[in-house]
Amino acid sequence: MRFKQSWIQTAILSLFGALAFSPAAQAKDVIVKIGHVAPLSGPQAHYGKDNERGARMAIEDLNAMKIQLDGGTAKFELVPEDDAADPKTGAIVAQKLCDAKVNGVIGHLNSGTTIPASRIYYNCGIPEISPSATNPKITQQGFDSFFRVIANDSMLGVALAKYALNEVKAKRVVVIDDRTGYGQPLADIFSKQVAANGGKVIEREYTNDKATDFSAILTSVKRSNPDLVFYGGMDAQAGPMLRQMKALGINAKLMGGDGICTTELMKLGGDNVGPNVLCAEGGMALSKMPGGPAFEARYKKEFNADIQVYAPFVYDATMTMGMAMKEAGSADPKKYLPKLRNINYKGVIGTISFDKNGDIKNGAITINSYNAQGKTPVAILQ
């Protein structure tokens, strides 16, 4: 009987020993949930899908790195949400991600949705990196959990105003905005900078981010006979606006920020999009980014589509968050947030580091126009 017990004990010990040292027993996945929020429905869905693709590319690369976090191998998972570019929906989605206890958030795309959402993430203790929300007020709220990898509207508005006056030689400027948290502040900054540099805004008009008929506004604009129309808003409105400007015989250039600076604008505006359109992007032009050409080639291969605007910024935002976790050895926001504040990551768009408010340091501004081949940079300002 003693022999049998010994044999059984030996067998059990051998079995447990084998299991304990087997690869299956040693491997331990640590699930890291990264939320991503953008408009995946509605007129701005092409932006949102473009952003989400950039995030998925980064998640793929982070998983390939086999990063060790919290005692195991990190398995990054993307948790995508649609805020439809609506501030109320943005707040609901933000609370949903808080309740899901995600480890971090990439987004939101729009300033109007980011402003209410950023407070919710701050209260939940979840770090957030936006690739595209440019309203200066966001980083002035005092939320040490918020960062962005793109130049803000103060930089964009100033650059656009200087270019309009110094290079375009605009004398008569009309300003239109969509009354959103992105479009209105950008238009305000542009108007103020035009006046500060000796220019004149002869008319100020307003629309909304759902409009497609601008006949009443543009009839008034035509009477003002401007040489430049500045639009603070997105391409879903800028495209139809360009068509209607041509139909009314308005020969002024159309200028705007990164919201209109997309490849989609050529579809929305048709043959009315060309050298008559000028727009600014935060950051270097894709072709001038350190990793831009390689990223573009990979993106086209994976998705059979052209990059709109923000995909490389989303990719870098996601990678930056992952690298902060790697430095901390943890996906716990309390542990990796200090690393994020002091990060120095060389990404596709360039070196990413943040100032005390969470704004990217040394953000470049690219002025673009359009030709038959598409969007093309005409000036890079730093």
C-alpha positions in Angstrom: 0.0 0.0 0.0 2.8 2.3 0.8 4.4 1.5 -2.6 1.2 2.5 -4.4 0.8 5.7 -2.5 4.4 6.6 -3.3 3.9 5.8 -7.0 0.7 7.9 -7.1 2.4 10.8 -5.3 5.3 10.6 -7.7 3.0 10.6 -10.7 1.0 13.5 -9.4 4.1 15.5 -8.6 5.6 14.8 -12.0 2.3 15.8 -13.7 2.1 19.1 -11.8 5.8 19.7 -12.3 5.4 19.3 -16.1 2.4 21.6 -16.1 4.2 24.2 -14.0 7.1 24.4 -16.4 5.2 24.0 -19.6 5.0 27.0 -22.0 1.2 27.0 -21.6 1.4 27.3 -17.9 4.2 30.0 -18.1 2.4 32.1 -20.6 0.1 34.7 -19.1 -1.8 37.3 -21.2 -2.5 40.6 -19.6 -5.4 42.2 -21.4 -4.9 45.9 -22.1 -8.0 47.6 -23.4 -7.5 50.8 -25.5 -10.7 52.8 -26.3 -10.9 54.6 -29.6 -13.6 57.2 -30.3 -14.5 58.9 -33.5 -17.5 59.4 -35.7 -18.1 56.1 -37.5 -21.5 57.2 -38.7 -22.9 60.3 -40.3 -21.2 62.8 -42.7 -17.8 62.6 -40.9 -17.6 58.8 -40.9 -14.8 58.8 -43.5 -12.6 60.6 -40.8 -13.6 58.1 -38.2 -12.9 55.0 -40.2 -9.5 56.5 -41.2 -8.7 57.1 -37.6 -9.8 53.6 -36.5 -7.6 52.1 -39.1 -4.6 53.9 -37.7 -5.4 52.7 -34.3 -5.7 49.1 -35.5 -2.3 49.2 -37.2 -0.8 50.4 -33.9 -2.5 47.7 -31.9 -1.2 45.1 -34.3 2.4 46.4 -33.8 2.1 46.6 -30.1 1.0 43.0 -29.8 3.9 42.0 -32.1 6.3 43.5 -29.6 5.3 41.1 -26.8 5.5 43.8 -24.2 5.8 42.6 -20.6 3.3 44.4 -18.3 2.1 43.6 -14.8 3.7 40.1 -14.7 2.6 38.9 -18.1 2.6 39.5 -21.9 0.4 42.4 -22.9 -2.4 41.6 -25.3 -3.7 44.9 -26.5 -7.4 45.1 -27.6 -9.1 48.0 -29.3 -12.5 49.0 -28.0 -14.0 51.2 -30.8 -16.9 53.5 -30.1 -18.9 55.9 -32.4 -19.7 59.3 -31.1 -21.2 60.5 -34.4 -19.4 63.9 -33.9 -22.1 64.7 -31.4 -21.1 66.2 -28.0 -23.9 64.5 -26.1 -23.1 61.1 -27.6 -19.4 61.7 -26.9 -20.2 62.1 -23.2 -22.3 58.9 -23.2 -19.5 57.0 -24.9 -16.9 58.3 -22.6 -18.8 57.1 -19.6 -19.3 53.8 -21.3 -15.5 53.4 -21.7 -15.0 54.4 -18.0 -17.5 51.8 -16.9 -15.6 49.2 -19.1 -12.4 50.1 -17.2 -10.4 50.7 -20.3 -6.7 51.4 -19.7 -6.6 54.4 -21.9 -8.4 56.2 -24.7 -7.4 57.5 -28.1 -9.7 60.2 -29.3 -12.0 61.9 -29.6 -11.7 63.2 -33.2 -13.7 66.4 -32.8 -13.1 69.2 -30.3 -16.8 69.5 -29.7 -17.0 65.9 -28.5 -13.5 65.9 -26.8 -14.3 68.8 -24.5 -17.1 67.1 -22.5 -15.5 63.7 -22.8 -12.1 64.9 -21.4 -13.7 65.8 -18.1 -15.3 62.4 -17.8 -12.0 60.6 -18.4 -10.2 62.9 -16.0 -12.7 62.0 -13.3 -12.3 58.3 -14.0 -8.6 58.6 -14.0 -8.2 57.4 -17.6 -5.4 58.9 -19.8 -6.6 60.3 -23.1 -4.6 61.2 -26.2 -6.4 63.0 -29.0 -4.9 62.8 -32.6 -7.0 65.6 -33.9 -9.0 67.7 -31.4 -7.4 71.2 -31.8 -9.5 73.6 -29.7 -7.0 75.4 -27.4 -9.4 75.3 -24.5 -9.1 71.5 -24.1 -5.5 71.7 -22.6 -6.4 74.8 -20.6 -8.9 72.9 -18.4 -6.2 71.6 -16.1 -6.8 67.9 -16.8 -3.4 66.2 -16.4 -4.8 63.1 -18.1 -5.3 64.8 -21.5 -2.7 65.0 -24.3 -2.7 65.6 -28.0 -0.2 64.9 -30.8 -1.3 67.7 -33.2 -0.8 71.4 -33.1 -3.8 73.4 -31.7 -6.0 76.0 -33.4 -4.0 78.9 -32.0 -1.1 77.7 -34.1 -3.2 76.8 -37.1 -5.2 80.1 -37.1 -2.1 82.2 -36.8 -0.3 80.3 -39.6 -3.4 80.5 -41.9 -3.9 84.3 -41.3 -0.2 85.1 -42.0 -0.2 83.0 -45.2 -3.5 84.6 -46.4 -2.1 88.1 -46.0 1.6 87.6 -46.8 1.4 85.0 -49.6 -2.1 85.1 -51.0 -2.1 88.9 -50.6 -5.8 88.8 -49.6 -7.3 92.2 -49.1 -11.0 91.4 -48.7 -11.7 88.4 -46.4 -15.0 86.8 -45.5 -15.1 84.4 -42.6 -17.7 81.6 -42.2 -17.9 79.0 -39.4 -20.0 76.1 -38.4 -20.6 77.1 -34.7 -18.9 73.9 -33.4 -16.2 73.6 -30.8 -13.7 73.2 -33.6 -14.9 75.6 -36.3 -15.9 78.7 -34.3 -12.7 79.0 -32.3 -10.5 78.4 -35.4 -12.4 81.2 -37.2 -12.2 83.5 -34.2 -8.4 83.0 -34.0 -8.0 83.5 -37.8 -10.1 86.7 -37.8 -8.3 88.2 -34.8 -4.9 87.4 -36.4 -6.0 88.9 -39.8 -6.9 92.2 -38.0 -3.6 92.1 -35.9 -1.6 91.9 -39.1 -3.4 94.8 -40.8 -5.9 92.8 -42.8 -9.7 93.2 -42.8 -12.6 90.8 -42.3 -15.4 92.4 -44.3 -18.1 89.9 -43.4 -18.7 87.2 -40.8 -21.3 84.5 -41.5 -22.4 81.3 -39.6 -23.8 77.9 -40.6 -23.9 74.5 -38.8 -22.1 71.2 -39.2 -25.2 69.5 -40.8 -25.9 72.1 -43.5 -25.5 71.4 -47.3 -27.3 74.4 -48.7 -25.3 77.7 -48.5 -27.1 79.7 -51.1 -28.4 82.4 -48.7 -24.9 82.9 -47.1 -23.1 82.8 -50.4 -25.5 85.3 -52.1 -24.5 87.8 -49.3 -20.8 86.8 -49.7 -21.0 87.5 -53.5 -22.1 91.0 -52.8 -19.0 91.6 -50.6 -16.8 90.5 -53.5 -14.0 88.9 -51.4 -10.8 87.6 -52.7 -10.7 84.9 -49.9 -13.3 83.0 -48.0 -12.2 81.4 -44.8 -14.3 78.4 -43.6 -14.0 77.1 -40.0 -15.5 73.6 -40.3 -15.3 70.2 -41.9 -15.1 68.9 -45.5 -18.7 67.7 -45.5 -19.7 71.4 -45.7 -16.7 72.8 -47.5 -17.3 70.5 -50.5 -20.8 71.6 -51.3 -19.8 75.2 -50.4 -17.2 75.1 -53.2 -19.7 73.8 -55.7 -22.1 76.5 -54.8 -19.4 79.2 -54.9 -18.6 78.3 -58.4 -22.3 78.2 -59.4 -22.7 81.7 -58.1 -19.6 83.0 -59.8 -17.6 83.6 -56.6 -14.0 83.4 -57.7 -12.4 83.8 -54.2 -10.1 81.2 -52.8 -11.4 79.0 -50.0 -9.2 78.6 -47.0 -9.7 76.4 -43.9 -8.0 74.3 -41.3 -7.3 70.6 -41.0 -11.1 69.9 -41.0 -11.2 70.5 -44.8 -7.7 69.2 -45.5 -8.8 65.7 -46.7 -8.6 63.6 -49.8 -12.4 63.3 -49.5 -12.8 67.0 -50.3 -12.0 66.2 -53.9 -15.0 63.9 -54.1 -17.2 66.3 -52.2 -16.2 69.4 -54.1 -15.6 67.8 -57.5 -13.7 69.7 -60.1 -14.2 72.9 -58.0 -11.2 71.7 -55.8 -7.8 72.8 -57.0 -5.3 75.7 -56.5 -8.3 77.7 -55.3 -8.3 75.8 -52.0 -5.8 76.3 -49.2 -5.8 74.4 -45.9 -3.6 73.9 -42.9 -2.7 70.7 -41.1 -1.0 70.4 -37.7 2.2 68.5 -38.3 4.3 67.8 -41.4 2.7 66.7 -44.7 2.5 63.0 -45.0 5.3 62.9 -47.6 7.6 64.9 -45.3 6.9 62.9 -42.1 9.9 60.8 -41.0 7.8 57.6 -41.3 5.2 59.0 -43.7 5.9 57.3 -47.0 6.4 53.9 -45.4 3.2 54.3 -43.3 1.3 55.4 -46.4 2.4 52.4 -48.4 1.5 50.0 -45.6 -1.9 51.7 -45.1 -2.8 51.4 -48.8 -1.7 47.7 -48.8 -3.8 46.8 -45.8 -6.9 48.9 -46.5 -6.8 49.6 -50.3 -7.6 53.2 -49.5 -6.0 56.6 -49.3 -5.3 58.3 -45.9 -7.6 61.1 -45.2 -5.8 63.2 -42.6 -5.3 61.8 -39.1 -4.4 58.0 -39.4 -0.7 58.6 -38.8 -1.5 60.8 -35.8 -3.8 58.1 -34.4 -1.1 55.5 -35.0 1.4 57.5 -33.1 -1.0 58.4 -30.3 -1.7 54.7 -29.7 2.0 53.8 -29.9 2.9 56.6 -27.5 0.4 55.3 -25.0 1.8 51.8 -25.4 5.4 52.9 -24.9 4.5 54.8 -21.7 3.0 51.5 -20.4 6.1 49.7 -21.5 8.3 52.2 -19.6 6.2 51.8 -16.5 5.9 48.0 -16.8 2.2 48.4 -16.2 -1.1 49.3 -17.9 -2.4 50.8 -14.7 -3.1 54.4 -15.5 -1.7 55.6 -12.1 1.6 53.9 -12.9 2.0 54.8 -16.6 0.6 58.4 -16.6 3.8 59.9 -15.2 5.7 58.2 -18.0 3.3 59.6 -20.5 3.9 63.1 -19.3 7.6 62.7 -19.8 7.5 60.6 -23.0 10.0 61.1 -25.9 8.8 58.8 -28.6 10.1 58.9 -32.2 7.0 58.1 -34.3 5.7 58.3 -37.9 4.9 62.0 -37.6 8.2 62.9 -35.7 9.3 63.1 -32.1 6.4 63.2 -29.7 6.8 64.9 -26.3 4.3 67.1 -24.4 4.5 70.4 -22.6 3.1 70.9 -19.1 -0.5 71.3 -20.5 -0.4 68.2 -22.6 0.1 70.0 -26.0 2.7 68.5 -28.3 6.0 70.3 -28.3 7.4 71.9 -31.5 4.3 71.2 -33.6 4.8 72.0 -37.3 2.1 73.5 -39.6 1.7 72.5 -43.2 -0.1 74.7 -45.7 -1.6 72.6 -48.5 -3.3 73.2 -51.8 -4.8 70.8 -54.4 -4.0 69.8 -57.9 -5.0 66.9 -60.3 -3.0 64.4 -58.2 -4.6 65.5 -54.9 -3.5 67.4 -51.8 0.0 68.8 -52.0 2.0 70.9 -49.5 2.9 74.4 -50.5 4.6 75.6 -47.3 5.8 74.1 -44.0 5.9 76.4 -41.0 7.5 75.7 -37.5 
